[in-house]
Amino acid sequence: MSISTSPGSSKVEFKISDDESSSIDASSDTQSSKPTSALPAIPSSLARERNFLVGHMSKSKSAVGIDELNRYFPQQRLRLFVGTWNMQRCEVPENVDDFILPDHEEFVQDMYVIGVQEAPQDQKAWEIKLQETLGPNHVLAHSVSHGVLHLAVFVRRDLIWYFSYFDEDRITTRMISQIKTKG
């Protein structure tokens, strides 16, 4: 792929291969309104009309309010996995399927809350391993660490709009801060 511009011109030419090329006039406002992918275009006027925060008190209609929650969760339940593991400061394992996706579970859960004690030094690598295991249908909604404790919250991608602010706090319970404990 190559990109070229002409001096003194607002035209940009994209050459994908020898057979295919296209150009865009950068001074034209019409290009920004055209869809650029196979995904359906979302009109900006629709986004302006809505508030995407659950429970927000405004005159605009909420995109994910109580009615939407009741539609997707008529029994007001979701599937939740809560797991904890003392990793003893070991390296991130190559496979955590048995821990997160046990054979006896028929379906992947809606939400995963995974806490580890004596977490690995590379906590980002741990979160990436969890994401790889859960796949693209889940996203890391929040993670927090306190000393050697680490907590990661993953939710189904299509449910992320139903979560708002994650609140966290840390309280040290040791008498003398130089003594290493887990809290």
Secondary structure, DSSP 8 states (H G I E B T S, - for coil): -EEEE-TT--EEEEESSSS-EEEEETT-SGGGGS--SSS----HHHHHH-B-STT--SSS-BTTSHHHHHHH-TTS---EEEEEEE-TT----S--HHHHS-TT-SS--SEEEEEEES--S-HHHHHHHHHHHH-TTEEEEEEEEETTEEEEEEEEGGGGGG------------SSTTS----
